[in-house]
Amino acid sequence: MLRKIVTIDSEKCDGCGLCVPSCAEGAITMVNGKAVLSADNLCDGLGACLGECPRDAIHIEEREADGFDEAAVEKHLAAQGKPAPIHQHASHPPAATHQSSGGCPGSRAMSFAAPQAVSETAPGGSRQSQLAQWPVQLHLVSTTAPYFQGAELLITADCVPVAYAGYHEDFLKGKAVVMGCPKLDDNSFYQQKLTELFSKSDVKSITVLKMEVPCCGGIAVAARQALAASGKQIPYTEVTIGIQGEIKG
């Protein structure tokens, strides 16, 4: 049957094994230092393992494969002394949830329910975070994560939320976000990762937030070059924040 199923790029896989515990069905295993799909019928195609891979080696593809078999999963897990998971059919993905199964907490993909409004008179400590996903670091996010599909994307230099007091309400609210430091990280990697993200996800708009210091312009350069390389026409905006928190333009 033609269906969606996990595929693992052996060239990108470095054998870290973070994806293995994230698969509730036990469909991923390590063979000769590489992650592999044990059997097609053990993979439900929902992609809970996507955000676990720091090398972005795991993706969902649509191909001919054996149908997902819950009985086979139960038998497979029972042989390992593990309980059977609760499933939803792959054609009906779960609503935004906090996924907490296995893996490194820093790279585990999570989506949160839309933040509820908080009264403007509420004390500062009661203010509601507008973050709707995890992770946020460009090195850790999966370019095929569901929270990027149809999203307004915020690309943030990582000093901006410290400098700009109204970051959550003025910029982050209602957006998916990725962030990084062009001074300390490899900007060519940022360009490559963003090109892949723009190409694979139906991003509706892009806003780049950078600091006024010259080195911070690298993240905007990477974003512009990535957009050009993707071949897409996506509305694009840049905003510069001063080191004392003011909007420079």
N, C-alpha and C positions, 0 to 999 in steps of 0.2 A: 504494500500500500504506500501511497505518497503521503508523507507526513513530515512534521518538523521534528528534528532530533539533534542532539549535541554532536558537534564535531571538534576534534582536538588536533591542533597543528603541532606535529611532533618537532618541527624545526624551531618553533618558538618555546615549546615546553622546556623548562630547566629542571624539572623533577622535584620541585619544592613540595608537592603533595598536598597543598592547601585545599585543592578541589575535592579530594577524596572524602573527608568527613562532611562536606557540605551536601553531598548527594545522599538524600534520605533513602534512596532505593539501592544504594551500594553498586550503582552501575559503573562507577569509575574506579579503576585500580591502577597500581603502578607495575609496569613491566619493563625490565631493563633500564630503570631510572627514568621512565617516561610515563605520563598519565595516558591511559587508553580506556576506551569504552568497552566494558566486558562483553556486553551483548546488546543488540538493538532493542530487544523486547524488555530490557530492564530500564530503559530511559523514557521518561514521560514527556520529554521535550519542553518542559516549562522553564528550564534554564536557571534553577536556583544556584547552580555552580558558577555562573558567568562572572559575578563580581569577585570570586575568590582568587582568580588568576592574576598575579601581578605582571605577567608577561603578555596578557591579552591573547592567550593561545586557544581559548575556548569560545566557540560561537554556536549559534543555532542555524542549521541549514535545512532546507526542504528537499528530501530525496526519497527514493524507494527504500523502505525498511520494514522489518517485521513490526506488527502492531504492539503497542505497549501492553504487557501482560502482568496484571496485578498478582495473579496466582504464582507466576514465575518469580516475581519480586519477593513474595512472602516466603517461598521455598528457598530462594537465594539467601535472604536475610536470616532465616531460621537456621540454615547451615552454619552461619556465623554467630549464632546466639543473639541476634538483634531483633527487636520488635518490628512489625510491619508498619509503614507510615500510613497516614491518612491522605488520600489522593483526591484531586479534582481533575476532571477531564481536561486534556491539553487544549481543546478548542474553547475552553472557558477558563482562562487564566484567573488566578485569585486577584481580588482587589488589592490596593496598596497595603502592604503589611510590613511588619518588622520581622525580618527573617533572622532567626537566631540559632540555626543549626550549624555547629562546627565551624572550623576555619579560623583564620586570624581576624579578630574584631576590626582591625584597621582596614581590611579590604573586603569584608563581607557586605554584599549589596543589600541595602535596605531602602524602602520607601515608607514615608510616614503619611498619616492622614493629614488633610489640610488643616493648618493651625487655626484655632478659633480666635475670634477677635477679643481683645482685652480692652477694657475701659481705659481712656487716656488718663484718667485720674488714678489708676492703679499705681501702687508704689513701684519704684524702679525694678526691684527684684521680682515682680510679678509679670513683667513684660514677656510677651510670648515670642519664642524663637520662630522665625519664618523658614527655617531649614526644613526641606521636604524630602531629603534623600541622604544616603551615606553609601560610599565614601565621597569626598569632595576633591581630594588631591588628584591632580592629573596623572600621576604615576599609578594610582590605584583604581581609578574608575574604569569600568568596561565601556567601550565605545558603543556597545549594543544594548546597554542597560535600558529597561523599559521606560524609566523616568526621563530619558532624553527624547523619546518619540513625541513629536508634536509640541515640544517644549520651547519656551523662551529661555535662551541660554545666557547665563551670566558667567563671564570669564574674569576672575578676580586675582590681581596680584595680592599675595598673602599678607601684606602690610596694611592693605586698605581697610579691612574691618576693625583694625586697631586704631587707625587714624580718624576714620569717619564715624561719628557717633550714631548716625541714623541709618547705618548700613542695612539692617534687617528690613525696616519699614520702607525705606526709600529705594532700595535696589534689589534685595534678595526676595522679597515677597512675590509669590506666584511664579518663581523661576527655578529652573534647574541650575546648578552651579558647579564649576570646576575652578580650582585655584592652584597657584604655584608661584615660585620665585625665579624670575629670569636671571637674576644676579647669581644665584647659587646653583641653579640646575642647568641642564643641557637644553638650550632653546631649540635646537634642531629636533630633539625628541618631542618637545611641545608641538612644534609644527607638524610633525608626523602624526602624533596622537590626535591633534585637532582635525587634521585632514581626514583621518579615518572616521572620526566622530561625525563631522559634517557630511561625509559621504554616505554613512550607514544609517544616520538618524534623520528624521524629518524635522529638523530644527526650524522654528518659525522666525526667530530673530536672534541676533547676537549683540550683547552689550559687553564691552571690555572696560573694566575698571583698573586703572593703573595709578601709581604714585607719581608725583612731579619730578622725582629724582631721575636723572638720565638713564640709569641702568634698567629702570622699570619699563622703559619703552619696549624692551625686548618681547614682552608678552603680547603687546599689541601687534608688533611686527610678525610674530609667529601666527597670530590669529588671522591677520590679513593675508599672509602667504598661504595659510592653510585653506582659507576660503577660496582663493584664486585656484589653488591646486584641486579643490573638490569640484570645480566647474559649476557650482550652484550659485544662484542669485538669492542671497539671504539678506534681509535688512540688517545693517551693521552700524553700531554706534560706539564711540569711544568717549570715556569720561576720565578726566584727570583730577586726582585728589591731592591737595597740598599736604605737607607734612604736619601742619597744625589742624588738619581736618576740614579745610574749606574746599568747595568745588571750584577748580580752576578753569574748567571748560570741558 
